[in-house]
Amino acid sequence: MNLLLLIGIPGSGKSSLAAQLQQISACRIISTDSIRAQLFGDEAIQGPWLLVWREVNRQLREAIIQIQTGQIDFAIYDATNTRRRVRRDLIALARSVGFSRIVAVWLDPPLELCCWRNQQRGRQVPEAVIQRMYRQLWSSPPRLREGIDLLLHYGTTAPNSELLLQFVQPQAAATSKLRESTEIAPSQRQEPNPSFLL
């Protein structure tokens, strides 16, 4: 049971990547923006986090059932996940409902590019909020020790969605031979390190 955990500030390309993966695979997207729109009528309304968290929990459980019954191959959790505590809580919840493999994709284009993309959107996140999230993420970057099985870090170029499928689709995950992944130093911006492949 595989979960793809997206990590990145607003404008980093998380939702675009999730949508691309959904077009070429059988997956379910669990998006905190969509949940806020469902609960509060607008994804820009933050609302009480507890209500959002309960819905995340419900949708993760539903995704496990969909995987077990063959309706989907994996699930994607689309949220910024810039704070380590939030990532750890999500990972613990995902494990408790039945996800056995968590692949994290950290989308990390330059801050300036994310701010520019944000300005092109209909619903814009205040730039001060994006900068704060950027600092949060770089002060506590994702690490395997958070409970992640595989961590892919993308810098200046977007990930290839078809390539990513090999890490989350069950048949590919079963046939791929992976070595232990090393963590990426927080100061590096690079393409995913292929050294974890045999």
C-alpha positions as CSV (number, residue, x, y, z in Angstrom):
1,M,0.0,0.0,0.0
2,N,1.9,3.0,-1.3
3,L,1.5,6.7,-0.5
4,L,3.2,9.5,-2.4
5,L,3.8,12.4,-0.1
6,L,4.3,15.7,-1.8
7,I,6.4,18.4,-0.1
8,G,6.9,21.9,-1.3
9,I,6.0,25.5,-0.9
10,P,3.1,27.1,-2.9
11,G,4.0,27.4,-6.5
12,S,6.5,24.5,-6.4
13,G,4.4,22.3,-8.7
14,K,2.8,19.8,-6.3
15,S,-0.8,19.9,-7.6
16,S,0.4,20.0,-11.2
17,L,2.5,16.8,-10.6
18,A,-0.4,15.1,-8.8
19,A,-2.7,15.9,-11.7
20,Q,-0.2,14.6,-14.2
21,L,0.2,11.4,-12.3
22,Q,-3.6,11.0,-12.1
23,Q,-3.8,11.3,-15.8
24,I,-1.4,8.4,-16.4
25,S,-2.2,6.1,-13.5
26,A,-4.9,4.8,-11.2
27,C,-4.4,6.9,-8.1
28,R,-6.3,9.0,-5.7
29,I,-5.3,12.6,-4.7
30,I,-5.9,13.6,-1.2
31,S,-5.5,17.4,-1.2
32,T,-5.9,19.7,1.8
33,D,-6.9,22.5,-0.6
34,S,-9.7,20.4,-2.0
35,I,-10.7,19.4,1.5
36,R,-10.9,23.1,2.6
37,A,-13.0,23.9,-0.5
38,Q,-15.3,21.0,0.4
39,L,-15.6,21.9,4.1
40,F,-15.5,25.7,4.0
41,G,-16.6,26.5,0.5
42,D,-13.3,28.0,-0.5
43,E,-9.8,26.5,-0.5
44,A,-8.4,29.8,0.7
45,I,-10.3,29.6,4.0
46,Q,-7.9,27.8,6.4
47,G,-10.7,26.9,8.9
48,P,-10.1,24.7,12.0
49,W,-7.3,22.3,11.3
50,L,-9.0,19.6,13.3
51,L,-11.8,19.4,10.8
52,V,-9.4,19.2,7.9
53,W,-7.3,16.6,9.7
54,R,-10.4,14.4,10.3
55,E,-11.2,14.5,6.6
56,V,-7.6,13.7,5.7
57,N,-8.0,10.7,8.0
58,R,-11.3,9.6,6.4
59,Q,-9.9,9.9,2.9
60,L,-6.7,8.0,3.7
61,R,-8.8,5.2,5.1
62,E,-11.0,5.2,2.0
63,A,-7.9,5.1,-0.2
64,I,-6.7,2.0,1.6
65,I,-10.0,0.3,0.8
66,Q,-9.7,1.4,-2.8
67,I,-6.2,0.0,-3.1
68,Q,-7.3,-3.3,-1.4
69,T,-10.2,-3.7,-3.9
70,G,-8.1,-2.8,-6.9
71,Q,-9.8,0.5,-7.7
72,I,-6.5,2.4,-7.5
73,D,-2.8,1.5,-7.2
74,F,-1.7,4.2,-4.8
75,A,-2.6,7.5,-3.2
76,I,-1.1,11.0,-3.3
77,Y,-1.1,13.4,-0.4
78,D,-1.0,16.9,-1.8
79,A,-0.2,19.5,0.8
80,T,2.8,21.8,1.5
81,N,4.1,19.7,4.4
82,T,6.7,22.3,5.2
83,R,6.8,21.6,8.9
84,R,8.4,18.4,10.3
85,R,5.8,17.9,13.0
86,V,3.0,18.0,10.4
87,R,4.9,15.5,8.2
88,R,5.5,13.2,11.1
89,D,1.8,13.3,12.1
90,L,0.7,12.5,8.6
91,I,3.2,9.7,8.2
92,A,2.1,8.2,11.6
93,L,-1.5,8.5,10.5
94,A,-0.8,6.9,7.1
95,R,1.0,4.0,8.7
96,S,-1.8,3.5,11.2
97,V,-4.4,3.2,8.5
98,G,-2.4,0.7,6.5
99,F,0.1,2.4,4.2
100,S,3.2,0.3,4.2
101,R,5.4,2.4,1.9
102,I,5.7,6.1,1.8
103,V,7.6,7.8,-1.0
104,A,8.2,11.5,-0.4
105,V,8.8,13.9,-3.3
106,W,10.3,17.2,-2.3
107,L,9.7,19.8,-5.0
108,D,12.2,22.5,-4.5
109,P,12.4,25.0,-7.4
110,P,14.0,28.4,-6.6
111,L,11.9,30.7,-4.3
112,E,11.7,33.3,-7.0
113,L,10.1,30.9,-9.5
114,C,7.5,29.8,-6.9
115,C,6.6,33.4,-6.2
116,W,6.3,34.2,-9.9
117,R,4.0,31.1,-10.4
118,N,2.0,32.2,-7.5
119,Q,1.5,35.7,-9.1
120,Q,0.1,33.9,-12.2
121,R,-2.7,32.2,-10.3
122,G,-6.2,33.3,-9.7
123,R,-5.9,32.6,-5.9
124,Q,-2.6,33.9,-4.7
125,V,-0.9,33.1,-1.4
126,P,0.6,36.2,0.2
127,E,4.3,36.3,-0.7
128,A,5.3,36.7,3.0
129,V,3.5,33.4,3.7
130,I,5.5,31.7,0.9
131,Q,8.7,33.1,2.2
132,R,7.9,31.9,5.8
133,M,7.0,28.4,4.5
134,Y,10.3,28.4,2.5
135,R,12.2,29.2,5.7
136,Q,10.3,26.5,7.6
137,L,11.0,23.9,5.1
138,W,14.7,24.7,4.9
139,S,15.0,24.9,8.7
140,S,13.6,21.3,8.9
141,P,14.0,19.6,5.6
142,P,12.5,16.2,5.0
143,R,14.6,13.3,6.2
144,L,14.2,9.5,6.0
145,R,14.2,9.3,9.8
146,E,10.7,10.9,9.8
147,G,9.4,7.6,8.6
148,I,9.8,8.1,4.9
149,D,10.9,5.0,2.9
150,L,12.2,6.8,-0.1
151,L,12.9,10.6,-0.5
152,L,13.3,12.2,-3.9
153,H,14.5,15.8,-4.0
154,Y,13.9,17.8,-7.2
155,G,15.5,21.2,-7.6
156,T,15.4,23.3,-10.8
157,T,13.7,20.8,-13.1
158,A,10.3,19.2,-12.6
159,P,10.1,15.4,-12.0
160,N,9.2,13.1,-14.8
161,S,5.8,11.8,-13.8
162,E,6.2,8.5,-15.7
163,L,9.5,7.8,-14.0
164,L,8.0,8.5,-10.6
165,L,5.4,5.8,-11.2
166,Q,8.0,3.1,-10.9
167,F,8.4,4.0,-7.2
168,V,4.7,4.0,-6.3
169,Q,2.8,1.5,-8.5
170,P,2.6,-1.9,-6.9
171,Q,3.9,-4.0,-9.8
172,A,6.8,-1.6,-10.3
173,A,7.6,-1.4,-6.6
174,A,7.6,-5.2,-6.4
175,T,10.1,-5.6,-9.3
176,S,12.3,-2.6,-8.6
177,K,15.4,-3.5,-6.5
178,L,16.3,-0.6,-4.3
179,R,19.3,-0.1,-2.2
180,E,19.2,2.0,1.0
181,S,18.8,5.6,0.0
182,T,21.1,8.2,1.5
183,E,19.7,11.5,2.7
184,I,20.2,14.7,0.7
185,A,22.2,17.4,2.4
186,P,19.8,20.4,3.0
187,S,22.1,22.8,1.2
188,Q,22.1,20.9,-2.1
189,R,19.7,21.6,-5.0
190,Q,20.0,18.7,-7.4
191,E,18.2,16.3,-9.6
192,P,17.1,13.1,-7.8
193,N,20.2,11.0,-6.9
194,P,20.0,7.8,-9.0
195,S,22.5,6.1,-6.7
196,F,19.7,4.3,-4.8
197,L,18.9,2.2,-7.9
198,L,20.7,-1.1,-8.5
